[in-house]
Structures are given as C-alpha cells and as structure tokens.
Amino acid sequence: MSRFPRLVVLLAAAALLIAVAPSGAPASSSDGPTATASRSCSVGDSRSYGTTYVLWIRARHASCRRARKVVRGFHKCRRGATGRCGSFNGWHCSEDRQYGRGSFYSTVRCKRGGKIVRHKYNQWT
C-alpha cells in the first residue's frame, strides 16, 4: 500500500472520531447559567434564621443564596417555637422532627418546581 491511500484512510478515521465524539462545551442557553448539582451551603450565623440553631443547608437546582432565603422564609412562616409551615411563596415544605428533653431537631425539605432546599435545625422549646 502506498503512502497516499494510507494517509487518506488515517484522515478519514480521524474525521469520523471527531464527528462522533461528544462535544465538551455545554449547549448555550439564553437564560444564563443554571445550578444543577446538589451543594452544601455555608450557614453563616446559625442563629440569624429565626430558630435556635440552623445546623446545615443543602440546595439542589438552586443557588446557596436562594437556599438561605428559603430557610429564613420557612422560619418566618412557622410562628413560634413549636409552629409548623406547610407552604409559603410557592415553596412546599415537610419536616421530620426528633424530640428530646427541652428541644427538638428537625430536618426540613422545601420544594418549588425542580428546586429543592433542605436544612436541619435545632429548636429549644
């Protein structure tokens, strides 16, 4: 086989690999960047949310800034130390409480569309 046909075959194989390989660049969107992965968010001052202590915050398909606003909104909605909040501003929330002596721990999940914000807090009663 001469050099010319081998070169043609090699170039054709390279072109086929380039055409079939997935693109590394994401598809462009006119809406701007979208948060897609789950992330742990910093709590900052754990007593600034309207409860005794917020222990952690996690967000999925939402920014950490949005997640902290949701946590503050949830605690504003749940009047009093033993109050509950089922929904506010389009967010639907559920919580699982573990009661102890003089306090309880609660894991909260708030959802709005595909956005999910979870947090855990401790409340003295």
Biotite code that builds the C-alpha atoms (Angstrom):
import biotite.structure as struc

atoms = struc.array([
    struc.Atom([0.000, 0.000, 0.000], chain_id="A", res_id=1, res_name="MET", atom_name="CA", element="C"),
    struc.Atom([1.455, 3.383, -0.973], chain_id="A", res_id=2, res_name="SER", atom_name="CA", element="C"),
    struc.Atom([1.693, 6.380, 1.352], chain_id="A", res_id=3, res_name="ARG", atom_name="CA", element="C"),
    struc.Atom([-1.204, 8.274, -0.225], chain_id="A", res_id=4, res_name="PHE", atom_name="CA", element="C"),
    struc.Atom([-4.006, 5.703, 0.414], chain_id="A", res_id=5, res_name="PRO", atom_name="CA", element="C"),
    struc.Atom([-2.748, 5.138, 3.996], chain_id="A", res_id=6, res_name="ARG", atom_name="CA", element="C"),
    struc.Atom([-2.870, 8.881, 4.652], chain_id="A", res_id=7, res_name="LEU", atom_name="CA", element="C"),
    struc.Atom([-6.403, 9.102, 3.256], chain_id="A", res_id=8, res_name="VAL", atom_name="CA", element="C"),
    struc.Atom([-7.573, 6.207, 5.473], chain_id="A", res_id=9, res_name="VAL", atom_name="CA", element="C"),
    struc.Atom([-5.920, 7.768, 8.536], chain_id="A", res_id=10, res_name="LEU", atom_name="CA", element="C"),
    struc.Atom([-7.506, 11.176, 7.883], chain_id="A", res_id=11, res_name="LEU", atom_name="CA", element="C"),
    struc.Atom([-10.922, 9.604, 7.292], chain_id="A", res_id=12, res_name="ALA", atom_name="CA", element="C"),
    struc.Atom([-10.696, 7.680, 10.580], chain_id="A", res_id=13, res_name="ALA", atom_name="CA", element="C"),
    struc.Atom([-9.672, 10.845, 12.455], chain_id="A", res_id=14, res_name="ALA", atom_name="CA", element="C"),
    struc.Atom([-12.554, 12.810, 10.929], chain_id="A", res_id=15, res_name="ALA", atom_name="CA", element="C"),
    struc.Atom([-15.002, 10.067, 11.909], chain_id="A", res_id=16, res_name="LEU", atom_name="CA", element="C"),
    struc.Atom([-13.752, 10.069, 15.530], chain_id="A", res_id=17, res_name="LEU", atom_name="CA", element="C"),
    struc.Atom([-14.060, 13.849, 15.755], chain_id="A", res_id=18, res_name="ILE", atom_name="CA", element="C"),
    struc.Atom([-17.590, 13.783, 14.327], chain_id="A", res_id=19, res_name="ALA", atom_name="CA", element="C"),
    struc.Atom([-18.782, 11.026, 16.691], chain_id="A", res_id=20, res_name="VAL", atom_name="CA", element="C"),
    struc.Atom([-17.083, 12.253, 19.901], chain_id="A", res_id=21, res_name="ALA", atom_name="CA", element="C"),
    struc.Atom([-19.376, 14.255, 22.264], chain_id="A", res_id=22, res_name="PRO", atom_name="CA", element="C"),
    struc.Atom([-18.727, 17.955, 22.478], chain_id="A", res_id=23, res_name="SER", atom_name="CA", element="C"),
    struc.Atom([-17.095, 19.195, 25.692], chain_id="A", res_id=24, res_name="GLY", atom_name="CA", element="C"),
    struc.Atom([-18.872, 22.543, 25.524], chain_id="A", res_id=25, res_name="ALA", atom_name="CA", element="C"),
    struc.Atom([-22.385, 22.733, 27.002], chain_id="A", res_id=26, res_name="PRO", atom_name="CA", element="C"),
    struc.Atom([-25.252, 23.886, 24.843], chain_id="A", res_id=27, res_name="ALA", atom_name="CA", element="C"),
    struc.Atom([-25.787, 27.608, 25.135], chain_id="A", res_id=28, res_name="SER", atom_name="CA", element="C"),
    struc.Atom([-28.869, 28.913, 26.879], chain_id="A", res_id=29, res_name="SER", atom_name="CA", element="C"),
    struc.Atom([-30.404, 32.338, 26.729], chain_id="A", res_id=30, res_name="SER", atom_name="CA", element="C"),
    struc.Atom([-31.493, 32.021, 30.392], chain_id="A", res_id=31, res_name="ASP", atom_name="CA", element="C"),
    struc.Atom([-27.928, 32.165, 31.676], chain_id="A", res_id=32, res_name="GLY", atom_name="CA", element="C"),
    struc.Atom([-26.254, 29.636, 33.955], chain_id="A", res_id=33, res_name="PRO", atom_name="CA", element="C"),
    struc.Atom([-28.434, 27.152, 35.788], chain_id="A", res_id=34, res_name="THR", atom_name="CA", element="C"),
    struc.Atom([-27.497, 25.430, 39.029], chain_id="A", res_id=35, res_name="ALA", atom_name="CA", element="C"),
    struc.Atom([-27.888, 21.675, 38.624], chain_id="A", res_id=36, res_name="THR", atom_name="CA", element="C"),
    struc.Atom([-25.829, 19.852, 41.243], chain_id="A", res_id=37, res_name="ALA", atom_name="CA", element="C"),
    struc.Atom([-26.528, 19.363, 44.911], chain_id="A", res_id=38, res_name="SER", atom_name="CA", element="C"),
    struc.Atom([-24.391, 21.554, 47.077], chain_id="A", res_id=39, res_name="ARG", atom_name="CA", element="C"),
    struc.Atom([-23.741, 22.175, 50.745], chain_id="A", res_id=40, res_name="SER", atom_name="CA", element="C"),
    struc.Atom([-24.123, 25.818, 51.622], chain_id="A", res_id=41, res_name="CYS", atom_name="CA", element="C"),
    struc.Atom([-22.428, 27.784, 54.353], chain_id="A", res_id=42, res_name="SER", atom_name="CA", element="C"),
    struc.Atom([-24.774, 28.640, 57.191], chain_id="A", res_id=43, res_name="VAL", atom_name="CA", element="C"),
    struc.Atom([-23.010, 31.781, 58.393], chain_id="A", res_id=44, res_name="GLY", atom_name="CA", element="C"),
    struc.Atom([-24.524, 32.966, 61.676], chain_id="A", res_id=45, res_name="ASP", atom_name="CA", element="C"),
    struc.Atom([-26.569, 29.907, 62.626], chain_id="A", res_id=46, res_name="SER", atom_name="CA", element="C"),
    struc.Atom([-28.826, 31.971, 64.906], chain_id="A", res_id=47, res_name="ARG", atom_name="CA", element="C"),
    struc.Atom([-29.843, 34.520, 62.275], chain_id="A", res_id=48, res_name="SER", atom_name="CA", element="C"),
    struc.Atom([-32.581, 32.367, 60.725], chain_id="A", res_id=49, res_name="TYR", atom_name="CA", element="C"),
    struc.Atom([-35.270, 32.764, 63.392], chain_id="A", res_id=50, res_name="GLY", atom_name="CA", element="C"),
    struc.Atom([-34.669, 29.485, 65.176], chain_id="A", res_id=51, res_name="THR", atom_name="CA", element="C"),
    struc.Atom([-32.276, 28.403, 67.903], chain_id="A", res_id=52, res_name="THR", atom_name="CA", element="C"),
    struc.Atom([-29.630, 26.965, 65.531], chain_id="A", res_id=53, res_name="TYR", atom_name="CA", element="C"),
    struc.Atom([-29.502, 26.059, 61.837], chain_id="A", res_id=54, res_name="VAL", atom_name="CA", element="C"),
    struc.Atom([-27.012, 23.199, 61.562], chain_id="A", res_id=55, res_name="LEU", atom_name="CA", element="C"),
    struc.Atom([-26.672, 22.766, 57.789], chain_id="A", res_id=56, res_name="TRP", atom_name="CA", element="C"),
    struc.Atom([-28.218, 23.832, 54.474], chain_id="A", res_id=57, res_name="ILE", atom_name="CA", element="C"),
    struc.Atom([-28.194, 21.933, 51.170], chain_id="A", res_id=58, res_name="ARG", atom_name="CA", element="C"),
    struc.Atom([-29.523, 23.068, 47.806], chain_id="A", res_id=59, res_name="ALA", atom_name="CA", element="C"),
    struc.Atom([-30.348, 21.195, 44.600], chain_id="A", res_id=60, res_name="ARG", atom_name="CA", element="C"),
    struc.Atom([-31.026, 23.121, 41.377], chain_id="A", res_id=61, res_name="HIS", atom_name="CA", element="C"),
    struc.Atom([-30.894, 26.341, 43.445], chain_id="A", res_id=62, res_name="ALA", atom_name="CA", element="C"),
    struc.Atom([-28.133, 28.711, 44.483], chain_id="A", res_id=63, res_name="SER", atom_name="CA", element="C"),
    struc.Atom([-26.911, 28.904, 48.081], chain_id="A", res_id=64, res_name="CYS", atom_name="CA", element="C"),
    struc.Atom([-28.142, 32.487, 48.269], chain_id="A", res_id=65, res_name="ARG", atom_name="CA", element="C"),
    struc.Atom([-31.648, 31.326, 47.313], chain_id="A", res_id=66, res_name="ARG", atom_name="CA", element="C"),
    struc.Atom([-31.402, 28.430, 49.788], chain_id="A", res_id=67, res_name="ALA", atom_name="CA", element="C"),
    struc.Atom([-30.611, 30.773, 52.702], chain_id="A", res_id=68, res_name="ARG", atom_name="CA", element="C"),
    struc.Atom([-33.586, 32.965, 51.732], chain_id="A", res_id=69, res_name="LYS", atom_name="CA", element="C"),
    struc.Atom([-35.845, 29.898, 51.680], chain_id="A", res_id=70, res_name="VAL", atom_name="CA", element="C"),
    struc.Atom([-34.647, 28.854, 55.150], chain_id="A", res_id=71, res_name="VAL", atom_name="CA", element="C"),
    struc.Atom([-35.346, 32.344, 56.519], chain_id="A", res_id=72, res_name="ARG", atom_name="CA", element="C"),
    struc.Atom([-38.771, 32.367, 54.869], chain_id="A", res_id=73, res_name="GLY", atom_name="CA", element="C"),
    struc.Atom([-39.595, 28.940, 56.312], chain_id="A", res_id=74, res_name="PHE", atom_name="CA", element="C"),
    struc.Atom([-38.749, 30.032, 59.864], chain_id="A", res_id=75, res_name="HIS", atom_name="CA", element="C"),
    struc.Atom([-40.659, 33.294, 59.469], chain_id="A", res_id=76, res_name="LYS", atom_name="CA", element="C"),
    struc.Atom([-43.691, 31.274, 58.333], chain_id="A", res_id=77, res_name="CYS", atom_name="CA", element="C"),
    struc.Atom([-43.641, 28.771, 61.223], chain_id="A", res_id=78, res_name="ARG", atom_name="CA", element="C"),
    struc.Atom([-44.810, 31.042, 64.048], chain_id="A", res_id=79, res_name="ARG", atom_name="CA", element="C"),
    struc.Atom([-43.453, 30.216, 67.498], chain_id="A", res_id=80, res_name="GLY", atom_name="CA", element="C"),
    struc.Atom([-41.055, 27.581, 68.789], chain_id="A", res_id=81, res_name="ALA", atom_name="CA", element="C"),
    struc.Atom([-43.324, 24.622, 68.019], chain_id="A", res_id=82, res_name="THR", atom_name="CA", element="C"),
    struc.Atom([-45.047, 26.039, 64.930], chain_id="A", res_id=83, res_name="GLY", atom_name="CA", element="C"),
    struc.Atom([-45.005, 24.406, 61.517], chain_id="A", res_id=84, res_name="ARG", atom_name="CA", element="C"),
    struc.Atom([-45.050, 25.730, 57.964], chain_id="A", res_id=85, res_name="CYS", atom_name="CA", element="C"),
    struc.Atom([-46.532, 23.703, 55.124], chain_id="A", res_id=86, res_name="GLY", atom_name="CA", element="C"),
    struc.Atom([-46.035, 26.241, 52.342], chain_id="A", res_id=87, res_name="SER", atom_name="CA", element="C"),
    struc.Atom([-45.007, 29.829, 51.635], chain_id="A", res_id=88, res_name="PHE", atom_name="CA", element="C"),
    struc.Atom([-44.260, 31.831, 48.446], chain_id="A", res_id=89, res_name="ASN", atom_name="CA", element="C"),
    struc.Atom([-44.805, 28.759, 46.257], chain_id="A", res_id=90, res_name="GLY", atom_name="CA", element="C"),
    struc.Atom([-42.453, 26.565, 48.312], chain_id="A", res_id=91, res_name="TRP", atom_name="CA", element="C"),
    struc.Atom([-43.981, 23.382, 49.781], chain_id="A", res_id=92, res_name="HIS", atom_name="CA", element="C"),
    struc.Atom([-42.220, 22.117, 52.891], chain_id="A", res_id=93, res_name="CYS", atom_name="CA", element="C"),
    struc.Atom([-42.222, 18.982, 55.002], chain_id="A", res_id=94, res_name="SER", atom_name="CA", element="C"),
    struc.Atom([-40.252, 18.272, 58.136], chain_id="A", res_id=95, res_name="GLU", atom_name="CA", element="C"),
    struc.Atom([-39.232, 15.349, 60.279], chain_id="A", res_id=96, res_name="ASP", atom_name="CA", element="C"),
    struc.Atom([-38.818, 16.181, 63.974], chain_id="A", res_id=97, res_name="ARG", atom_name="CA", element="C"),
    struc.Atom([-36.896, 14.201, 66.587], chain_id="A", res_id=98, res_name="GLN", atom_name="CA", element="C"),
    struc.Atom([-37.937, 15.298, 70.067], chain_id="A", res_id=99, res_name="TYR", atom_name="CA", element="C"),
    struc.Atom([-35.595, 15.372, 73.038], chain_id="A", res_id=100, res_name="GLY", atom_name="CA", element="C"),
    struc.Atom([-35.662, 16.825, 76.503], chain_id="A", res_id=101, res_name="ARG", atom_name="CA", element="C"),
    struc.Atom([-36.395, 20.553, 76.176], chain_id="A", res_id=102, res_name="GLY", atom_name="CA", element="C"),
    struc.Atom([-35.662, 20.748, 72.440], chain_id="A", res_id=103, res_name="SER", atom_name="CA", element="C"),
    struc.Atom([-36.066, 19.036, 69.100], chain_id="A", res_id=104, res_name="PHE", atom_name="CA", element="C"),
    struc.Atom([-34.065, 18.568, 65.916], chain_id="A", res_id=105, res_name="TYR", atom_name="CA", element="C"),
    struc.Atom([-35.856, 18.868, 62.599], chain_id="A", res_id=106, res_name="SER", atom_name="CA", element="C"),
    struc.Atom([-34.847, 18.044, 59.033], chain_id="A", res_id=107, res_name="THR", atom_name="CA", element="C"),
    struc.Atom([-36.815, 20.171, 56.560], chain_id="A", res_id=108, res_name="VAL", atom_name="CA", element="C"),
    struc.Atom([-37.287, 19.713, 52.823], chain_id="A", res_id=109, res_name="ARG", atom_name="CA", element="C"),
    struc.Atom([-38.780, 22.573, 50.789], chain_id="A", res_id=110, res_name="CYS", atom_name="CA", element="C"),
    struc.Atom([-39.591, 22.129, 47.104], chain_id="A", res_id=111, res_name="LYS", atom_name="CA", element="C"),
    struc.Atom([-40.686, 24.501, 44.344], chain_id="A", res_id=112, res_name="ARG", atom_name="CA", element="C"),
    struc.Atom([-40.721, 23.023, 40.861], chain_id="A", res_id=113, res_name="GLY", atom_name="CA", element="C"),
    struc.Atom([-37.380, 21.252, 40.422], chain_id="A", res_id=114, res_name="GLY", atom_name="CA", element="C"),
    struc.Atom([-35.660, 23.288, 43.131], chain_id="A", res_id=115, res_name="LYS", atom_name="CA", element="C"),
    struc.Atom([-35.096, 21.556, 46.482], chain_id="A", res_id=116, res_name="ILE", atom_name="CA", element="C"),
    struc.Atom([-33.717, 23.154, 49.649], chain_id="A", res_id=117, res_name="VAL", atom_name="CA", element="C"),
    struc.Atom([-33.016, 21.012, 52.697], chain_id="A", res_id=118, res_name="ARG", atom_name="CA", element="C"),
    struc.Atom([-31.846, 22.106, 56.126], chain_id="A", res_id=119, res_name="HIS", atom_name="CA", element="C"),
    struc.Atom([-31.583, 20.877, 59.683], chain_id="A", res_id=120, res_name="LYS", atom_name="CA", element="C"),
    struc.Atom([-32.225, 22.987, 62.738], chain_id="A", res_id=121, res_name="TYR", atom_name="CA", element="C"),
    struc.Atom([-32.388, 22.696, 66.498], chain_id="A", res_id=122, res_name="ASN", atom_name="CA", element="C"),
    struc.Atom([-35.165, 24.435, 68.441], chain_id="A", res_id=123, res_name="GLN", atom_name="CA", element="C"),
    struc.Atom([-35.347, 24.864, 72.210], chain_id="A", res_id=124, res_name="TRP", atom_name="CA", element="C"),
    struc.Atom([-38.944, 24.622, 73.445], chain_id="A", res_id=125, res_name="THR", atom_name="CA", element="C"),
])
